[in-house]
Amino acid sequence: MTDPAHPSLVRIGLPGHQVIHRDVAANGARFHIAELGDGPLVLLLHGFPQFWWAWRHQMAALAEAGYRAVAMDLRGVGGSDRTPRGYDPANLALDVTGVIRSLGEPDAALVGHDLGGYLAWTAAAMRPKLVRRLAVVSMPHPRRWRAAMLRDARQTAANSYIWGFQRPWIPERQLTAEDGELVGRLIRDWSGPRPPEEEAVRTYRRAMCIPSTAHCSVEPYRWLVRSLARPDGVQFYRRMKRPVRVPTLHLHGSLDPVSRTRSAAGSGEYVEAPYRWRLFDGLGHFPHEEDPVAFSTELINWLKDPEPDR
């Protein structure tokens, strides 16, 4: 559970907007969500090392465009439950689809960044009836990710932090040392020339220091590496051969040092539906925060397009 001393940290308001914060039950756990607007559901999934607030710019833009924008804290992060297990991608994807059902909606447009993007790919393959559209940011398809990690030396080097997460306890101590200084450094290093504002970076640093958050944040990455040769991992990646059959928007920053463009660009081979690739020139790993206007415009125009092309 989230430390009760920190509720105001994750239940942040948005200036000029009445954000609704509440908890919903799904897949055996409790998840904090932030909600704004009315209309078709757009569910936003954050990445590492962030929480729901990463989508603050898009929530306002989506609400104004006539959508019900809901950003959730993933399991173990922000205001959601810190459970002792359940951090494999299949279970985390069931968290996502369970939240859709708990919100009383028949389906959602899923928008995921980084780890959230990995889970969005997974949810669209595992529970296709619950995913109306799919938008993935800064993350290749899971099978492309696995291939790049095993065969592309440059991608392996770019993901050196993930290899570092395999050590016990040390990553947790590093992430929380000096009030989350490493979190700020990672965000700045992974951004292009226009990183998120310093106040945002301080907010992410504080959120990582909520008890147990660092441990829960690295557990999914531990599974991703340790499962590469294990039966459960082989089975998962075999399941991910199932194609995505909903319109898909793939967004990527040309300067992303974490997920190389070459690694992400071939993900369309796993989509049997209209697939649109959009490369943001001069942006890094966080395009939704580095240039929120351009990002939100691209996303909303695609959501409103009744027949998105390839």
C-alpha positions as CSV (number, residue, x, y, z in Angstrom):
1,M,0.0,0.0,0.0
2,T,1.1,3.6,-0.6
3,D,2.5,5.3,2.5
4,P,-0.4,7.4,3.9
5,A,2.0,10.2,4.4
6,H,2.2,10.7,0.7
7,P,-1.4,10.9,-0.7
8,S,-1.0,14.5,-1.8
9,L,2.1,13.7,-3.8
10,V,0.4,11.4,-6.3
11,R,-3.1,13.0,-6.2
12,I,-2.0,16.2,-8.0
13,G,-4.4,18.6,-9.6
14,L,-4.1,20.2,-13.0
15,P,-4.4,24.0,-13.1
16,G,-7.7,25.0,-14.6
17,H,-9.1,21.5,-14.6
18,Q,-11.1,19.4,-12.1
19,V,-9.2,16.1,-12.0
20,I,-11.0,13.3,-10.2
21,H,-8.8,11.0,-8.2
22,R,-10.1,7.6,-7.1
23,D,-9.2,4.0,-6.6
24,V,-10.5,1.1,-8.6
25,A,-10.2,-2.6,-8.0
26,A,-8.9,-4.9,-10.7
27,N,-7.1,-8.2,-11.0
28,G,-6.8,-8.7,-7.3
29,A,-5.3,-5.2,-6.5
30,R,-6.3,-1.6,-6.1
31,F,-5.2,1.0,-8.6
32,H,-5.1,4.8,-8.4
33,I,-6.5,6.6,-11.4
34,A,-6.8,10.3,-12.4
35,E,-9.7,11.1,-14.6
36,L,-10.7,14.2,-16.7
37,G,-13.4,14.7,-19.3
38,D,-16.3,12.8,-20.8
39,G,-16.6,10.7,-23.9
40,P,-14.9,7.6,-25.3
41,L,-12.3,6.2,-22.9
42,V,-8.6,6.8,-23.5
43,L,-6.5,4.9,-20.9
44,L,-3.0,6.3,-20.4
45,L,-0.2,4.1,-19.2
46,H,3.0,5.7,-17.9
47,G,6.6,4.3,-18.1
48,F,9.7,4.2,-16.0
49,P,10.6,6.2,-13.8
50,Q,7.3,8.0,-13.8
51,F,3.7,7.7,-12.6
52,W,0.3,8.9,-14.0
53,W,1.3,12.6,-13.9
54,A,3.5,12.1,-16.9
55,W,0.3,12.4,-19.0
56,R,-0.9,15.7,-17.4
57,H,-0.6,17.6,-20.7
58,Q,-2.4,14.9,-22.8
59,M,-5.2,14.6,-20.2
60,A,-6.2,18.2,-20.6
61,A,-5.9,18.1,-24.4
62,L,-8.0,14.9,-24.6
63,A,-10.7,16.2,-22.3
64,E,-11.0,19.3,-24.3
65,A,-11.2,17.2,-27.5
66,G,-14.2,15.2,-26.1
67,Y,-12.6,12.2,-24.5
68,R,-12.7,10.6,-21.1
69,A,-9.0,10.7,-20.3
70,V,-7.9,8.3,-17.5
71,A,-4.3,7.9,-16.4
72,M,-3.6,5.0,-14.1
73,D,-0.7,4.3,-11.8
74,L,0.7,0.9,-12.7
75,R,1.0,-1.8,-10.0
76,G,3.6,-0.8,-7.4
77,V,3.8,2.8,-8.4
78,G,2.2,6.1,-7.4
79,G,-1.0,5.5,-5.5
80,S,-1.6,1.9,-6.6
81,D,-1.0,-1.2,-4.5
82,R,2.5,-2.5,-3.9
83,T,1.9,-6.3,-4.1
84,P,4.7,-8.8,-3.3
85,R,4.4,-10.4,-6.8
86,G,2.6,-10.1,-10.1
87,Y,5.1,-8.0,-12.1
88,D,5.3,-10.1,-15.2
89,P,3.9,-8.4,-18.3
90,A,1.0,-10.8,-18.8
91,N,-0.3,-10.0,-15.3
92,L,0.4,-6.3,-15.6
93,A,-1.6,-6.3,-18.9
94,L,-4.5,-7.9,-17.0
95,D,-4.3,-5.1,-14.5
96,V,-4.9,-2.7,-17.5
97,T,-7.8,-4.6,-19.0
98,G,-9.3,-5.1,-15.5
99,V,-9.2,-1.3,-15.0
100,I,-11.1,-0.8,-18.3
101,R,-13.8,-3.1,-17.0
102,S,-13.9,-1.5,-13.6
103,L,-14.5,1.8,-15.2
104,G,-17.6,0.4,-16.8
105,E,-16.5,0.8,-20.3
106,P,-16.7,-1.8,-23.1
107,D,-13.3,-0.9,-24.5
108,A,-10.6,1.8,-24.5
109,A,-8.0,3.4,-26.7
110,L,-4.8,2.4,-25.0
111,V,-1.9,4.9,-25.0
112,G,1.3,3.6,-23.4
113,H,4.8,5.0,-23.0
114,D,8.0,2.9,-22.3
115,L,6.9,0.0,-20.0
116,G,3.4,1.2,-20.4
117,G,3.8,0.8,-24.1
118,Y,5.1,-2.7,-23.6
119,L,2.0,-3.5,-21.6
120,A,-0.3,-1.8,-24.2
121,W,1.1,-4.1,-26.9
122,T,0.5,-7.0,-24.6
123,A,-3.0,-6.1,-23.7
124,A,-4.0,-5.6,-27.3
125,A,-2.8,-9.1,-28.1
126,M,-4.2,-10.8,-25.1
127,R,-7.6,-9.0,-24.8
128,P,-8.3,-7.6,-28.2
129,K,-12.0,-7.0,-27.5
130,L,-11.2,-4.5,-24.8
131,V,-8.8,-2.4,-26.9
132,R,-10.4,-0.1,-29.5
133,R,-7.2,1.5,-30.6
134,L,-3.6,1.3,-29.7
135,A,-1.0,4.1,-29.4
136,V,2.6,3.1,-28.3
137,V,5.3,5.6,-27.4
138,S,9.1,4.9,-27.3
139,M,8.7,1.1,-27.1
140,P,9.0,-1.6,-29.8
141,H,6.7,-4.6,-29.9
142,P,7.7,-7.1,-27.2
143,R,9.0,-9.6,-29.8
144,R,11.0,-6.8,-31.5
145,W,12.3,-5.8,-28.0
146,R,13.4,-9.3,-27.3
147,A,15.2,-9.7,-30.6
148,A,17.0,-6.4,-30.3
149,M,18.1,-7.2,-26.7
150,L,19.6,-10.5,-27.8
151,R,21.0,-9.6,-31.3
152,D,21.7,-5.9,-31.4
153,A,24.8,-4.9,-29.5
154,R,23.8,-1.2,-29.6
155,Q,20.4,-1.8,-28.2
156,T,21.8,-4.0,-25.5
157,A,24.2,-1.2,-24.6
158,A,21.4,1.3,-24.6
159,N,19.5,-0.8,-22.1
160,S,22.5,-1.2,-19.8
161,Y,20.3,0.1,-16.9
162,I,18.0,-2.9,-17.3
163,W,21.0,-5.3,-16.9
164,G,21.9,-3.3,-13.9
165,F,18.5,-3.9,-12.4
166,Q,19.2,-7.6,-12.2
167,R,21.3,-7.1,-9.0
168,P,19.4,-7.6,-5.7
169,W,18.7,-4.5,-3.6
170,I,21.4,-2.3,-5.1
171,P,19.1,-0.7,-7.8
172,E,16.5,0.2,-5.2
173,R,19.1,1.9,-3.0
174,Q,20.5,3.8,-6.1
175,L,17.1,5.0,-7.2
176,T,16.2,6.4,-3.8
177,A,19.6,7.8,-2.8
178,E,19.9,11.5,-2.3
179,D,16.1,12.0,-2.7
180,G,16.0,10.2,-6.0
181,E,18.8,12.0,-7.7
182,L,19.3,9.1,-10.1
183,V,15.7,9.5,-11.4
184,G,16.4,13.1,-12.3
185,R,19.6,12.1,-14.1
186,L,17.9,9.4,-16.1
187,I,15.1,11.7,-17.2
188,R,17.6,14.4,-18.3
189,D,19.9,11.9,-20.0
190,W,17.1,10.2,-21.9
191,S,15.5,13.4,-23.1
192,G,16.3,15.4,-26.2
193,P,17.3,19.1,-26.1
194,R,14.0,20.0,-24.5
195,P,13.7,17.9,-21.3
196,P,10.7,18.1,-18.9
197,E,10.8,21.1,-16.7
198,E,12.7,20.9,-13.4
199,E,9.6,21.0,-11.2
200,A,8.4,17.9,-13.1
201,V,11.7,16.1,-12.5
202,R,11.6,16.9,-8.8
203,T,8.1,15.5,-8.7
204,Y,9.3,12.2,-10.2
205,R,12.2,12.1,-7.8
206,R,9.8,12.4,-4.8
207,A,7.4,9.8,-6.1
208,M,10.2,7.2,-6.5
209,C,11.1,7.7,-2.8
210,I,7.6,6.6,-1.6
211,P,8.4,3.3,0.3
212,S,8.6,0.2,-1.9
213,T,8.2,2.1,-5.2
214,A,11.8,1.6,-6.3
215,H,11.5,-2.2,-5.7
216,C,8.2,-2.5,-7.5
217,S,9.5,-0.3,-10.4
218,V,12.4,-2.6,-11.2
219,E,10.6,-5.9,-10.8
220,P,9.1,-5.9,-14.3
221,Y,12.5,-5.4,-15.8
222,R,13.9,-8.2,-13.7
223,W,11.3,-10.5,-15.2
224,L,12.0,-9.3,-18.8
225,V,15.6,-10.3,-18.6
226,R,15.5,-13.4,-16.3
227,S,12.6,-14.9,-18.4
228,L,14.4,-14.7,-21.7
229,A,15.5,-18.3,-21.5
230,R,12.9,-19.6,-19.0
231,P,9.8,-21.5,-20.0
232,D,7.4,-18.8,-18.9
233,G,9.3,-16.2,-20.9
234,V,9.4,-18.5,-24.0
235,Q,5.6,-19.1,-23.6
236,F,4.9,-15.3,-23.3
237,Y,6.9,-14.4,-26.4
238,R,5.2,-17.2,-28.3
239,R,1.8,-15.7,-27.3
240,M,3.0,-12.3,-28.5
241,K,3.1,-13.8,-32.1
242,R,-0.6,-13.2,-32.1
243,P,-1.1,-10.1,-34.3
244,V,-2.6,-6.8,-33.1
245,R,-5.8,-6.3,-35.0
246,V,-6.8,-2.7,-34.1
247,P,-5.6,0.6,-35.6
248,T,-2.2,1.3,-34.2
249,L,-0.2,4.6,-33.9
250,H,3.5,4.2,-33.1
251,L,5.2,7.3,-31.8
252,H,9.0,7.7,-31.4
253,G,11.6,10.4,-30.8
254,S,14.4,10.5,-33.3
255,L,16.9,11.1,-30.5
256,D,15.7,8.4,-28.1
257,P,18.8,6.9,-26.5
258,V,16.9,4.2,-24.7
259,S,14.8,2.5,-27.4
260,R,16.7,2.9,-30.7
261,T,14.6,3.8,-33.7
262,R,15.9,0.8,-35.6
263,S,14.6,-1.5,-32.8
264,A,11.1,0.1,-32.8
265,A,10.5,0.7,-36.5
266,G,9.8,-2.9,-37.5
267,S,7.0,-3.4,-35.1
268,G,4.4,-3.0,-37.8
269,E,5.0,-6.6,-38.8
270,Y,2.9,-7.6,-35.8
271,V,-0.1,-5.4,-36.7
272,E,-2.8,-6.7,-39.0
273,A,-4.6,-3.4,-39.1
274,P,-3.9,0.2,-40.1
275,Y,-0.5,1.1,-38.7
276,R,1.0,4.6,-38.6
277,W,4.6,5.3,-37.7
278,R,5.4,8.8,-36.5
279,L,8.9,9.9,-35.8
280,F,9.3,13.2,-33.9
281,D,12.5,14.9,-35.1
282,G,14.7,16.2,-32.3
283,L,12.9,14.6,-29.4
284,G,14.1,11.9,-27.0
285,H,12.5,9.2,-24.9
286,F,9.7,11.4,-23.5
287,P,8.1,13.1,-26.6
288,H,4.8,13.6,-24.7
289,E,6.6,15.8,-22.2
290,E,9.3,17.3,-24.4
291,D,6.8,18.7,-27.0
292,P,3.4,18.1,-25.5
293,V,1.5,20.3,-28.1
294,A,2.9,18.4,-31.1
295,F,2.4,15.1,-29.4
296,S,-1.2,15.7,-28.3
297,T,-2.1,17.1,-31.7
298,E,-0.8,14.0,-33.4
299,L,-2.5,11.7,-31.0
300,I,-5.9,13.4,-31.1
301,N,-5.9,13.8,-34.9
302,W,-5.3,10.1,-35.1
303,L,-8.0,9.2,-32.6
304,K,-10.5,11.3,-34.5
305,D,-9.6,9.8,-37.9
306,P,-12.3,7.3,-38.7
307,E,-10.1,5.5,-41.2
308,P,-6.4,5.8,-40.1
309,D,-4.2,4.7,-43.0
310,R,-1.1,2.7,-43.1
